[in-house]
Amino acid sequence: MNYGWIEGSPDFKAEVAKLYRREVNPDHILQTNGCTGANLDATWPWLSPATM
């Protein structure tokens, strides 16, 4: 057993990068496991130790 690509599949990221009109580096694409992971990643920068 393995967990697969922890940082996201390189093939998937390359295909997503093709969806943009300008050139996007696949390494700049963040792949998450579902909405919960995406929401956490989107809100994490707003949190500070004082709010936790």
All heavy atoms as atom14 arrays in JSON, in Angstrom:
{
  "sequence": "MNYGWIEGSPDFKAEVAKLYRREVNPDHILQTNGCTGANLDATWPWLSPATM",
  "atom14_mask": [
    [1, 1, 1, 1, 1, 1, 1, 1, 0, 0, 0, 0, 0, 0],
    [1, 1, 1, 1, 1, 1, 1, 1, 0, 0, 0, 0, 0, 0],
    [1, 1, 1, 1, 1, 1, 1, 1, 1, 1, 1, 1, 0, 0],
    [1, 1, 1, 1, 0, 0, 0, 0, 0, 0, 0, 0, 0, 0],
    [1, 1, 1, 1, 1, 1, 1, 1, 1, 1, 1, 1, 1, 1],
    [1, 1, 1, 1, 1, 1, 1, 1, 0, 0, 0, 0, 0, 0],
    [1, 1, 1, 1, 1, 1, 1, 1, 1, 0, 0, 0, 0, 0],
    [1, 1, 1, 1, 0, 0, 0, 0, 0, 0, 0, 0, 0, 0],
    [1, 1, 1, 1, 1, 1, 0, 0, 0, 0, 0, 0, 0, 0],
    [1, 1, 1, 1, 1, 1, 1, 0, 0, 0, 0, 0, 0, 0],
    [1, 1, 1, 1, 1, 1, 1, 1, 0, 0, 0, 0, 0, 0],
    [1, 1, 1, 1, 1, 1, 1, 1, 1, 1, 1, 0, 0, 0],
    [1, 1, 1, 1, 1, 1, 1, 1, 1, 0, 0, 0, 0, 0],
    [1, 1, 1, 1, 1, 0, 0, 0, 0, 0, 0, 0, 0, 0],
    [1, 1, 1, 1, 1, 1, 1, 1, 1, 0, 0, 0, 0, 0],
    [1, 1, 1, 1, 1, 1, 1, 0, 0, 0, 0, 0, 0, 0],
    [1, 1, 1, 1, 1, 0, 0, 0, 0, 0, 0, 0, 0, 0],
    [1, 1, 1, 1, 1, 1, 1, 1, 1, 0, 0, 0, 0, 0],
    [1, 1, 1, 1, 1, 1, 1, 1, 0, 0, 0, 0, 0, 0],
    [1, 1, 1, 1, 1, 1, 1, 1, 1, 1, 1, 1, 0, 0],
    [1, 1, 1, 1, 1, 1, 1, 1, 1, 1, 1, 0, 0, 0],
    [1, 1, 1, 1, 1, 1, 1, 1, 1, 1, 1, 0, 0, 0],
    [1, 1, 1, 1, 1, 1, 1, 1, 1, 0, 0, 0, 0, 0],
    [1, 1, 1, 1, 1, 1, 1, 0, 0, 0, 0, 0, 0, 0],
    [1, 1, 1, 1, 1, 1, 1, 1, 0, 0, 0, 0, 0, 0],
    [1, 1, 1, 1, 1, 1, 1, 0, 0, 0, 0, 0, 0, 0],
    [1, 1, 1, 1, 1, 1, 1, 1, 0, 0, 0, 0, 0, 0],
    [1, 1, 1, 1, 1, 1, 1, 1, 1, 1, 0, 0, 0, 0],
    [1, 1, 1, 1, 1, 1, 1, 1, 0, 0, 0, 0, 0, 0],
    [1, 1, 1, 1, 1, 1, 1, 1, 0, 0, 0, 0, 0, 0],
    [1, 1, 1, 1, 1, 1, 1, 1, 1, 0, 0, 0, 0, 0],
    [1, 1, 1, 1, 1, 1, 1, 0, 0, 0, 0, 0, 0, 0],
    [1, 1, 1, 1, 1, 1, 1, 1, 0, 0, 0, 0, 0, 0],
    [1, 1, 1, 1, 0, 0, 0, 0, 0, 0, 0, 0, 0, 0],
    [1, 1, 1, 1, 1, 1, 0, 0, 0, 0, 0, 0, 0, 0],
    [1, 1, 1, 1, 1, 1, 1, 0, 0, 0, 0, 0, 0, 0],
    [1, 1, 1, 1, 0, 0, 0, 0, 0, 0, 0, 0, 0, 0],
    [1, 1, 1, 1, 1, 0, 0, 0, 0, 0, 0, 0, 0, 0],
    [1, 1, 1, 1, 1, 1, 1, 1, 0, 0, 0, 0, 0, 0],
    [1, 1, 1, 1, 1, 1, 1, 1, 0, 0, 0, 0, 0, 0],
    [1, 1, 1, 1, 1, 1, 1, 1, 0, 0, 0, 0, 0, 0],
    [1, 1, 1, 1, 1, 0, 0, 0, 0, 0, 0, 0, 0, 0],
    [1, 1, 1, 1, 1, 1, 1, 0, 0, 0, 0, 0, 0, 0],
    [1, 1, 1, 1, 1, 1, 1, 1, 1, 1, 1, 1, 1, 1],
    [1, 1, 1, 1, 1, 1, 1, 0, 0, 0, 0, 0, 0, 0],
    [1, 1, 1, 1, 1, 1, 1, 1, 1, 1, 1, 1, 1, 1],
    [1, 1, 1, 1, 1, 1, 1, 1, 0, 0, 0, 0, 0, 0],
    [1, 1, 1, 1, 1, 1, 0, 0, 0, 0, 0, 0, 0, 0],
    [1, 1, 1, 1, 1, 1, 1, 0, 0, 0, 0, 0, 0, 0],
    [1, 1, 1, 1, 1, 0, 0, 0, 0, 0, 0, 0, 0, 0],
    [1, 1, 1, 1, 1, 1, 1, 0, 0, 0, 0, 0, 0, 0],
    [1, 1, 1, 1, 1, 1, 1, 1, 0, 0, 0, 0, 0, 0]
  ],
  "atom14_positions": [
    [[0.83, -1.17, 0.0], [0.0, 0.0, 0.0], [0.88, 1.24, 0.0], [1.94, 1.28, 0.6], [-0.89, 0.02, 1.24], [-1.91, -1.08, 1.27], [-3.0, -0.93, 2.71], [-3.96, 0.47, 2.22], [0.0, 0.0, 0.0], [0.0, 0.0, 0.0], [0.0, 0.0, 0.0], [0.0, 0.0, 0.0], [0.0, 0.0, 0.0], [0.0, 0.0, 0.0]],
    [[0.39, 2.24, -0.68], [1.04, 3.54, -0.57], [-0.04, 4.61, -0.65], [-1.17, 4.36, -1.04], [2.14, 3.73, -1.61], [1.61, 3.96, -3.0], [0.61, 4.64, -3.22], [2.28, 3.39, -3.99], [0.0, 0.0, 0.0], [0.0, 0.0, 0.0], [0.0, 0.0, 0.0], [0.0, 0.0, 0.0], [0.0, 0.0, 0.0], [0.0, 0.0, 0.0]],
    [[0.34, 5.79, -0.27], [-0.61, 6.89, -0.24], [-0.65, 7.68, -1.54], [-1.36, 8.65, -1.65], [-0.28, 7.83, 0.92], [-0.57, 7.21, 2.26], [0.43, 6.66, 3.02], [-1.87, 7.18, 2.75], [0.16, 6.07, 4.26], [-2.15, 6.6, 3.98], [-1.13, 6.05, 4.72], [-1.4, 5.48, 5.92], [0.0, 0.0, 0.0], [0.0, 0.0, 0.0]],
    [[0.16, 7.3, -2.51], [0.18, 8.02, -3.76], [0.96, 9.32, -3.63], [1.81, 9.47, -2.77], [0.0, 0.0, 0.0], [0.0, 0.0, 0.0], [0.0, 0.0, 0.0], [0.0, 0.0, 0.0], [0.0, 0.0, 0.0], [0.0, 0.0, 0.0], [0.0, 0.0, 0.0], [0.0, 0.0, 0.0], [0.0, 0.0, 0.0], [0.0, 0.0, 0.0]],
    [[0.66, 10.24, -4.5], [1.36, 11.51, -4.54], [0.81, 12.43, -3.45], [-0.3, 12.93, -3.55], [1.19, 12.17, -5.9], [1.83, 11.41, -7.0], [1.21, 10.52, -7.83], [3.19, 11.42, -7.39], [2.1, 9.99, -8.71], [3.34, 10.52, -8.47], [4.3, 12.11, -6.94], [4.56, 10.31, -9.09], [5.51, 11.88, -7.56], [5.63, 11.0, -8.62]],
    [[1.59, 12.67, -2.41], [1.15, 13.53, -1.31], [0.96, 14.97, -1.81], [0.02, 15.65, -1.42], [2.17, 13.5, -0.15], [2.33, 12.08, 0.38], [1.75, 14.47, 0.96], [1.07, 11.44, 0.9], [0.0, 0.0, 0.0], [0.0, 0.0, 0.0], [0.0, 0.0, 0.0], [0.0, 0.0, 0.0], [0.0, 0.0, 0.0], [0.0, 0.0, 0.0]],
    [[1.84, 15.45, -2.68], [1.77, 16.82, -3.19], [0.86, 16.92, -4.42], [0.76, 17.98, -5.02], [3.17, 17.33, -3.57], [4.15, 17.38, -2.43], [4.84, 16.04, -2.21], [4.83, 15.19, -3.11], [5.38, 15.84, -1.11], [0.0, 0.0, 0.0], [0.0, 0.0, 0.0], [0.0, 0.0, 0.0], [0.0, 0.0, 0.0], [0.0, 0.0, 0.0]],
    [[0.23, 15.85, -4.82], [-0.61, 15.85, -6.02], [0.09, 15.15, -7.17], [1.31, 15.19, -7.29], [0.0, 0.0, 0.0], [0.0, 0.0, 0.0], [0.0, 0.0, 0.0], [0.0, 0.0, 0.0], [0.0, 0.0, 0.0], [0.0, 0.0, 0.0], [0.0, 0.0, 0.0], [0.0, 0.0, 0.0], [0.0, 0.0, 0.0], [0.0, 0.0, 0.0]],
    [[-0.68, 14.57, -8.03], [-0.15, 13.84, -9.19], [0.47, 14.81, -10.19], [-0.2, 15.76, -10.63], [-1.29, 13.07, -9.85], [-0.95, 12.7, -11.16], [0.0, 0.0, 0.0], [0.0, 0.0, 0.0], [0.0, 0.0, 0.0], [0.0, 0.0, 0.0], [0.0, 0.0, 0.0], [0.0, 0.0, 0.0], [0.0, 0.0, 0.0], [0.0, 0.0, 0.0]],
    [[1.72, 14.59, -10.6], [2.34, 15.45, -11.6], [1.56, 15.47, -12.92], [1.45, 16.52, -13.56], [3.73, 14.86, -11.79], [4.0, 14.12, -10.52], [2.66, 13.6, -10.07], [0.0, 0.0, 0.0], [0.0, 0.0, 0.0], [0.0, 0.0, 0.0], [0.0, 0.0, 0.0], [0.0, 0.0, 0.0], [0.0, 0.0, 0.0], [0.0, 0.0, 0.0]],
    [[1.01, 14.34, -13.33], [0.22, 14.27, -14.56], [-1.05, 15.11, -14.44], [-1.42, 15.83, -15.37], [-0.14, 12.83, -14.9], [1.07, 11.99, -15.29], [2.08, 12.57, -15.75], [1.0, 10.76, -15.13], [0.0, 0.0, 0.0], [0.0, 0.0, 0.0], [0.0, 0.0, 0.0], [0.0, 0.0, 0.0], [0.0, 0.0, 0.0], [0.0, 0.0, 0.0]],
    [[-1.72, 15.02, -13.32], [-2.94, 15.81, -13.1], [-2.62, 17.3, -13.11], [-3.31, 18.1, -13.74], [-3.58, 15.41, -11.76], [-4.8, 16.21, -11.42], [-6.03, 15.89, -11.97], [-4.72, 17.3, -10.56], [-7.16, 16.63, -11.66], [-5.84, 18.04, -10.25], [-7.07, 17.7, -10.81], [0.0, 0.0, 0.0], [0.0, 0.0, 0.0], [0.0, 0.0, 0.0]],
    [[-1.56, 17.69, -12.42], [-1.19, 19.1, -12.36], [-0.83, 19.64, -13.75], [-1.17, 20.78, -14.08], [-0.01, 19.29, -11.41], [-0.38, 19.07, -9.96], [0.87, 19.12, -9.13], [0.62, 19.72, -7.8], [1.85, 19.92, -7.05], [0.0, 0.0, 0.0], [0.0, 0.0, 0.0], [0.0, 0.0, 0.0], [0.0, 0.0, 0.0], [0.0, 0.0, 0.0]],
    [[-0.17, 18.83, -14.56], [0.18, 19.25, -15.92], [-1.08, 19.47, -16.75], [-1.15, 20.43, -17.54], [1.09, 18.21, -16.58], [0.0, 0.0, 0.0], [0.0, 0.0, 0.0], [0.0, 0.0, 0.0], [0.0, 0.0, 0.0], [0.0, 0.0, 0.0], [0.0, 0.0, 0.0], [0.0, 0.0, 0.0], [0.0, 0.0, 0.0], [0.0, 0.0, 0.0]],
    [[-2.08, 18.62, -16.59], [-3.33, 18.78, -17.34], [-4.1, 20.01, -16.88], [-4.68, 20.72, -17.68], [-4.19, 17.53, -17.22], [-3.62, 16.31, -17.93], [-3.43, 16.53, -19.42], [-4.34, 17.09, -20.07], [-2.36, 16.16, -19.92], [0.0, 0.0, 0.0], [0.0, 0.0, 0.0], [0.0, 0.0, 0.0], [0.0, 0.0, 0.0], [0.0, 0.0, 0.0]],
    [[-4.11, 20.27, -15.58], [-4.78, 21.47, -15.06], [-4.08, 22.72, -15.59], [-4.73, 23.69, -15.97], [-4.81, 21.46, -13.51], [-5.27, 22.79, -12.96], [-5.72, 20.34, -13.01], [0.0, 0.0, 0.0], [0.0, 0.0, 0.0], [0.0, 0.0, 0.0], [0.0, 0.0, 0.0], [0.0, 0.0, 0.0], [0.0, 0.0, 0.0], [0.0, 0.0, 0.0]],
    [[-2.76, 22.7, -15.64], [-2.0, 23.86, -16.13], [-2.39, 24.21, -17.57], [-2.38, 25.38, -17.95], [-0.51, 23.58, -16.03], [0.0, 0.0, 0.0], [0.0, 0.0, 0.0], [0.0, 0.0, 0.0], [0.0, 0.0, 0.0], [0.0, 0.0, 0.0], [0.0, 0.0, 0.0], [0.0, 0.0, 0.0], [0.0, 0.0, 0.0], [0.0, 0.0, 0.0]],
    [[-2.77, 23.22, -18.36], [-3.16, 23.45, -19.75], [-4.49, 24.19, -19.86], [-4.81, 24.72, -20.93], [-3.27, 22.12, -20.5], [-1.95, 21.42, -20.69], [-2.18, 20.1, -21.38], [-0.92, 19.27, -21.46], [-1.18, 17.95, -22.06], [0.0, 0.0, 0.0], [0.0, 0.0, 0.0], [0.0, 0.0, 0.0], [0.0, 0.0, 0.0], [0.0, 0.0, 0.0]],
    [[-5.28, 24.25, -18.8], [-6.58, 24.92, -18.84], [-6.46, 26.44, -18.85], [-7.42, 27.12, -19.18], [-7.43, 24.47, -17.64], [-7.79, 22.99, -17.58], [-8.5, 22.68, -16.26], [-8.66, 22.6, -18.76], [0.0, 0.0, 0.0], [0.0, 0.0, 0.0], [0.0, 0.0, 0.0], [0.0, 0.0, 0.0], [0.0, 0.0, 0.0], [0.0, 0.0, 0.0]],
    [[-5.31, 26.97, -18.47], [-5.13, 28.42, -18.38], [-4.69, 29.0, -19.71], [-4.0, 28.35, -20.5], [-4.11, 28.75, -17.29], [-4.62, 28.44, -15.91], [-4.45, 27.18, -15.34], [-5.31, 29.39, -15.18], [-4.95, 26.88, -14.08], [-5.81, 29.11, -13.9], [-5.62, 27.85, -13.38], [-6.11, 27.57, -12.14], [0.0, 0.0, 0.0], [0.0, 0.0, 0.0]],
    [[-5.07, 30.23, -19.98], [-4.7, 30.9, -21.24], [-3.23, 31.27, -21.26], [-2.62, 31.34, -22.31], [-5.55, 32.15, -21.45], [-6.98, 31.82, -21.72], [-7.79, 33.06, -22.0], [-9.18, 32.67, -22.19], [-10.14, 33.5, -22.45], [-9.9, 34.8, -22.57], [-11.36, 33.07, -22.61], [0.0, 0.0, 0.0], [0.0, 0.0, 0.0], [0.0, 0.0, 0.0]],
    [[-2.69, 31.56, -20.1], [-1.26, 31.87, -20.04], [-0.52, 30.65, -19.48], [-1.12, 29.75, -18.92], [-1.0, 33.11, -19.18], [-1.41, 32.95, -17.74], [-1.21, 34.26, -16.97], [-1.57, 34.12, -15.6], [-0.73, 33.76, -14.63], [0.53, 33.53, -14.91], [-1.14, 33.66, -13.38], [0.0, 0.0, 0.0], [0.0, 0.0, 0.0], [0.0, 0.0, 0.0]],
    [[0.78, 30.65, -19.63], [1.57, 29.52, -19.16], [1.6, 29.48, -17.65], [1.86, 30.49, -16.98], [3.0, 29.63, -19.7], [3.83, 28.41, -19.38], [5.2, 28.46, -20.04], [5.36, 29.16, -21.05], [6.11, 27.8, -19.51], [0.0, 0.0, 0.0], [0.0, 0.0, 0.0], [0.0, 0.0, 0.0], [0.0, 0.0, 0.0], [0.0, 0.0, 0.0]],
    [[1.29, 28.33, -17.09], [1.29, 28.13, -15.64], [2.22, 26.96, -15.32], [2.14, 25.9, -15.94], [-0.14, 27.82, -15.12], [-0.11, 27.46, -13.65], [-1.06, 28.99, -15.37], [0.0, 0.0, 0.0], [0.0, 0.0, 0.0], [0.0, 0.0, 0.0], [0.0, 0.0, 0.0], [0.0, 0.0, 0.0], [0.0, 0.0, 0.0], [0.0, 0.0, 0.0]],
    [[3.09, 27.17, -14.38], [4.0, 26.12, -13.94], [3.2, 25.1, -13.12], [2.59, 25.46, -12.11], [5.11, 26.73, -13.09], [6.14, 25.72, -12.64], [5.9, 24.52, -12.64], [7.29, 26.22, -12.25], [0.0, 0.0, 0.0], [0.0, 0.0, 0.0], [0.0, 0.0, 0.0], [0.0, 0.0, 0.0], [0.0, 0.0, 0.0], [0.0, 0.0, 0.0]],
    [[3.18, 23.82, -13.53], [2.44, 22.81, -12.76], [2.85, 22.72, -11.3], [2.06, 22.33, -10.45], [2.75, 21.51, -13.5], [3.07, 21.92, -14.89], [3.76, 23.26, -14.75], [0.0, 0.0, 0.0], [0.0, 0.0, 0.0], [0.0, 0.0, 0.0], [0.0, 0.0, 0.0], [0.0, 0.0, 0.0], [0.0, 0.0, 0.0], [0.0, 0.0, 0.0]],
    [[4.08, 23.14, -10.99], [4.53, 23.11, -9.59], [3.83, 24.17, -8.75], [3.89, 24.13, -7.53], [6.05, 23.32, -9.51], [6.82, 22.13, -10.05], [6.27, 21.01, -10.03], [7.96, 22.32, -10.49], [0.0, 0.0, 0.0], [0.0, 0.0, 0.0], [0.0, 0.0, 0.0], [0.0, 0.0, 0.0], [0.0, 0.0, 0.0], [0.0, 0.0, 0.0]],
    [[3.16, 25.13, -9.4], [2.44, 26.18, -8.69], [0.97, 25.83, -8.5], [0.19, 26.66, -8.01], [2.56, 27.52, -9.42], [3.96, 28.02, -9.46], [4.37, 29.01, -10.3], [5.07, 27.67, -8.75], [5.65, 29.26, -10.12], [6.11, 28.45, -9.17], [0.0, 0.0, 0.0], [0.0, 0.0, 0.0], [0.0, 0.0, 0.0], [0.0, 0.0, 0.0]],
    [[0.58, 24.62, -8.87], [-0.8, 24.17, -8.71], [-0.87, 23.3, -7.46], [-0.09, 22.38, -7.29], [-1.26, 23.39, -9.96], [-1.31, 24.33, -11.16], [-2.62, 22.73, -9.71], [-1.6, 23.66, -12.47], [0.0, 0.0, 0.0], [0.0, 0.0, 0.0], [0.0, 0.0, 0.0], [0.0, 0.0, 0.0], [0.0, 0.0, 0.0], [0.0, 0.0, 0.0]],
    [[-1.81, 23.64, -6.6], [-1.99, 22.89, -5.36], [-3.2, 21.98, -5.5], [-4.32, 22.44, -5.68], [-2.19, 23.85, -4.19], [-2.43, 23.22, -2.82], [-1.2, 22.41, -2.4], [-2.72, 24.29, -1.8], [0.0, 0.0, 0.0], [0.0, 0.0, 0.0], [0.0, 0.0, 0.0], [0.0, 0.0, 0.0], [0.0, 0.0, 0.0], [0.0, 0.0, 0.0]],
    [[-2.97, 20.7, -5.46], [-4.04, 19.71, -5.55], [-4.42, 19.28, -4.14], [-3.56, 19.01, -3.32], [-3.55, 18.5, -6.36], [-4.57, 17.43, -6.54], [-4.02, 16.27, -7.36], [-2.95, 16.34, -7.94], [-4.75, 15.19, -7.4], [0.0, 0.0, 0.0], [0.0, 0.0, 0.0], [0.0, 0.0, 0.0], [0.0, 0.0, 0.0], [0.0, 0.0, 0.0]],
    [[-5.72, 19.28, -3.86], [-6.18, 18.88, -2.53], [-7.13, 17.69, -2.63], [-7.63, 17.38, -3.7], [-6.92, 20.02, -1.82], [-8.09, 20.34, -2.54], [-6.05, 21.25, -1.69], [0.0, 0.0, 0.0], [0.0, 0.0, 0.0], [0.0, 0.0, 0.0], [0.0, 0.0, 0.0], [0.0, 0.0, 0.0], [0.0, 0.0, 0.0], [0.0, 0.0, 0.0]],
    [[-7.36, 17.06, -1.52], [-8.31, 15.95, -1.44], [-9.65, 16.5, -1.0], [-9.95, 16.55, 0.18], [-7.81, 14.88, -0.47], [-6.56, 14.21, -0.98], [-6.43, 13.98, -2.17], [-5.64, 13.92, -0.1], [0.0, 0.0, 0.0], [0.0, 0.0, 0.0], [0.0, 0.0, 0.0], [0.0, 0.0, 0.0], [0.0, 0.0, 0.0], [0.0, 0.0, 0.0]],
    [[-10.44, 16.95, -1.94], [-11.78, 17.42, -1.64], [-11.83, 18.85, -1.17], [-10.82, 19.53, -1.02], [0.0, 0.0, 0.0], [0.0, 0.0, 0.0], [0.0, 0.0, 0.0], [0.0, 0.0, 0.0], [0.0, 0.0, 0.0], [0.0, 0.0, 0.0], [0.0, 0.0, 0.0], [0.0, 0.0, 0.0], [0.0, 0.0, 0.0], [0.0, 0.0, 0.0]],
    [[-13.04, 19.3, -0.94], [-13.31, 20.69, -0.55], [-12.76, 21.02, 0.83], [-12.29, 22.14, 1.05], [-14.81, 20.93, -0.56], [-15.31, 22.07, -1.82], [0.0, 0.0, 0.0], [0.0, 0.0, 0.0], [0.0, 0.0, 0.0], [0.0, 0.0, 0.0], [0.0, 0.0, 0.0], [0.0, 0.0, 0.0], [0.0, 0.0, 0.0], [0.0, 0.0, 0.0]],
    [[-12.81, 20.11, 1.73], [-12.34, 20.39, 3.09], [-10.87, 20.77, 3.07], [-10.46, 21.74, 3.7], [-12.58, 19.18, 4.01], [-13.96, 18.86, 3.99], [-12.12, 19.45, 5.41], [0.0, 0.0, 0.0], [0.0, 0.0, 0.0], [0.0, 0.0, 0.0], [0.0, 0.0, 0.0], [0.0, 0.0, 0.0], [0.0, 0.0, 0.0], [0.0, 0.0, 0.0]],
    [[-10.07, 20.02, 2.35], [-8.65, 20.34, 2.24], [-8.41, 21.66, 1.57], [-7.55, 22.44, 1.99], [0.0, 0.0, 0.0], [0.0, 0.0, 0.0], [0.0, 0.0, 0.0], [0.0, 0.0, 0.0], [0.0, 0.0, 0.0], [0.0, 0.0, 0.0], [0.0, 0.0, 0.0], [0.0, 0.0, 0.0], [0.0, 0.0, 0.0], [0.0, 0.0, 0.0]],
    [[-9.16, 21.96, 0.51], [-9.02, 23.23, -0.2], [-9.42, 24.39, 0.7], [-8.74, 25.43, 0.72], [-9.87, 23.23, -1.47], [0.0, 0.0, 0.0], [0.0, 0.0, 0.0], [0.0, 0.0, 0.0], [0.0, 0.0, 0.0], [0.0, 0.0, 0.0], [0.0, 0.0, 0.0], [0.0, 0.0, 0.0], [0.0, 0.0, 0.0], [0.0, 0.0, 0.0]],
    [[-10.5, 24.25, 1.44], [-10.94, 25.31, 2.35], [-9.91, 25.55, 3.44], [-9.65, 26.69, 3.81], [-12.3, 24.97, 2.97], [-13.43, 25.08, 1.98], [-13.32, 25.77, 0.98], [-14.52, 24.39, 2.27], [0.0, 0.0, 0.0], [0.0, 0.0, 0.0], [0.0, 0.0, 0.0], [0.0, 0.0, 0.0], [0.0, 0.0, 0.0], [0.0, 0.0, 0.0]],
    [[-9.34, 24.5, 3.96], [-8.31, 24.65, 4.99], [-7.12, 25.4, 4.42], [-6.61, 26.34, 5.04], [-7.87, 23.29, 5.52], [-6.71, 23.32, 6.51], [-7.1, 24.06, 7.78], [-6.25, 21.92, 6.83], [0.0, 0.0, 0.0], [0.0, 0.0, 0.0], [0.0, 0.0, 0.0], [0.0, 0.0, 0.0], [0.0, 0.0, 0.0], [0.0, 0.0, 0.0]],
    [[-6.66, 25.02, 3.23], [-5.52, 25.68, 2.61], [-5.81, 27.15, 2.32], [-4.93, 28.0, 2.43], [-5.11, 24.98, 1.32], [-4.47, 23.63, 1.58], [-4.05, 23.37, 2.73], [-4.39, 22.82, 0.64], [0.0, 0.0, 0.0], [0.0, 0.0, 0.0], [0.0, 0.0, 0.0], [0.0, 0.0, 0.0], [0.0, 0.0, 0.0], [0.0, 0.0, 0.0]],
    [[-7.04, 27.46, 1.94], [-7.41, 28.84, 1.61], [-7.51, 29.71, 2.86], [-7.21, 30.91, 2.81], [-8.73, 28.86, 0.85], [0.0, 0.0, 0.0], [0.0, 0.0, 0.0], [0.0, 0.0, 0.0], [0.0, 0.0, 0.0], [0.0, 0.0, 0.0], [0.0, 0.0, 0.0], [0.0, 0.0, 0.0], [0.0, 0.0, 0.0], [0.0, 0.0, 0.0]],
    [[-7.93, 29.15, 3.98], [-8.13, 29.96, 5.19], [-6.93, 29.93, 6.14], [-6.83, 30.79, 7.02], [-9.38, 29.5, 5.96], [-9.25, 28.11, 6.3], [-10.64, 29.7, 5.13], [0.0, 0.0, 0.0], [0.0, 0.0, 0.0], [0.0, 0.0, 0.0], [0.0, 0.0, 0.0], [0.0, 0.0, 0.0], [0.0, 0.0, 0.0], [0.0, 0.0, 0.0]],
    [[-6.04, 28.98, 5.98], [-4.92, 28.81, 6.9], [-4.09, 30.09, 7.06], [-3.72, 30.45, 8.19], [-4.04, 27.66, 6.45], [-3.02, 27.27, 7.48], [-1.7, 27.57, 7.47], [-3.26, 26.52, 8.67], [-1.09, 27.06, 8.57], [-2.02, 26.4, 9.33], [-4.38, 25.94, 9.23], [-1.89, 25.73, 10.52], [-4.24, 25.27, 10.43], [-3.01, 25.16, 11.06]],
    [[-3.79, 30.83, 5.98], [-2.97, 32.05, 6.16], [-3.62, 33.11, 7.05], [-2.94, 33.97, 7.6], [-2.8, 32.58, 4.74], [-3.03, 31.41, 3.86], [-4.03, 30.56, 4.59], [0.0, 0.0, 0.0], [0.0, 0.0, 0.0], [0.0, 0.0, 0.0], [0.0, 0.0, 0.0], [0.0, 0.0, 0.0], [0.0, 0.0, 0.0], [0.0, 0.0, 0.0]],
    [[-4.94, 33.09, 7.18], [-5.64, 34.08, 7.98], [-5.59, 33.77, 9.47], [-5.88, 34.62, 10.3], [-7.08, 34.21, 7.57], [-7.26, 34.74, 6.18], [-6.42, 35.54, 5.48], [-8.36, 34.46, 5.32], [-6.93, 35.79, 4.24], [-8.13, 35.15, 4.11], [-9.52, 33.71, 5.45], [-9.0, 35.09, 3.05], [-10.4, 33.67, 4.38], [-10.13, 34.35, 3.2]],
    [[-5.27, 32.55, 9.78], [-5.26, 32.14, 11.19], [-3.93, 32.51, 11.83], [-2.88, 32.45, 11.23], [-5.47, 30.63, 11.31], [-6.79, 30.1, 10.75], [-6.81, 28.59, 10.84], [-7.97, 30.7, 11.5], [0.0, 0.0, 0.0], [0.0, 0.0, 0.0], [0.0, 0.0, 0.0], [0.0, 0.0, 0.0], [0.0, 0.0, 0.0], [0.0, 0.0, 0.0]],
    [[-4.0, 32.89, 13.07], [-2.78, 33.16, 13.83], [-2.86, 32.33, 15.12], [-3.94, 31.89, 15.51], [-2.67, 34.64, 14.16], [-3.66, 35.01, 15.12], [0.0, 0.0, 0.0], [0.0, 0.0, 0.0], [0.0, 0.0, 0.0], [0.0, 0.0, 0.0], [0.0, 0.0, 0.0], [0.0, 0.0, 0.0], [0.0, 0.0, 0.0], [0.0, 0.0, 0.0]],
    [[-1.75, 32.13, 15.78], [-1.8, 31.36, 17.03], [-2.8, 31.91, 18.04], [-3.36, 31.16, 18.83], [-0.38, 31.45, 17.55], [0.47, 31.67, 16.34], [-0.4, 32.51, 15.42], [0.0, 0.0, 0.0], [0.0, 0.0, 0.0], [0.0, 0.0, 0.0], [0.0, 0.0, 0.0], [0.0, 0.0, 0.0], [0.0, 0.0, 0.0], [0.0, 0.0, 0.0]],
    [[-3.06, 33.2, 18.0], [-3.99, 33.8, 18.96], [-5.43, 33.38, 18.69], [-6.26, 33.4, 19.59], [-3.88, 35.33, 18.89], [0.0, 0.0, 0.0], [0.0, 0.0, 0.0], [0.0, 0.0, 0.0], [0.0, 0.0, 0.0], [0.0, 0.0, 0.0], [0.0, 0.0, 0.0], [0.0, 0.0, 0.0], [0.0, 0.0, 0.0], [0.0, 0.0, 0.0]],
    [[-5.76, 32.98, 17.44], [-7.13, 32.61, 17.11], [-7.36, 31.11, 17.24], [-8.47, 30.65, 17.07], [-7.5, 33.04, 15.69], [-6.63, 32.38, 14.76], [-7.41, 34.54, 15.55], [0.0, 0.0, 0.0], [0.0, 0.0, 0.0], [0.0, 0.0, 0.0], [0.0, 0.0, 0.0], [0.0, 0.0, 0.0], [0.0, 0.0, 0.0], [0.0, 0.0, 0.0]],
    [[-6.33, 30.37, 17.51], [-6.48, 28.91, 17.56], [-6.78, 28.42, 18.95], [-6.47, 28.95, 19.93], [-5.23, 28.23, 17.02], [-5.02, 28.56, 15.55], [-3.52, 27.87, 14.94], [-4.17, 26.47, 14.1], [0.0, 0.0, 0.0], [0.0, 0.0, 0.0], [0.0, 0.0, 0.0], [0.0, 0.0, 0.0], [0.0, 0.0, 0.0], [0.0, 0.0, 0.0]]
  ]
}
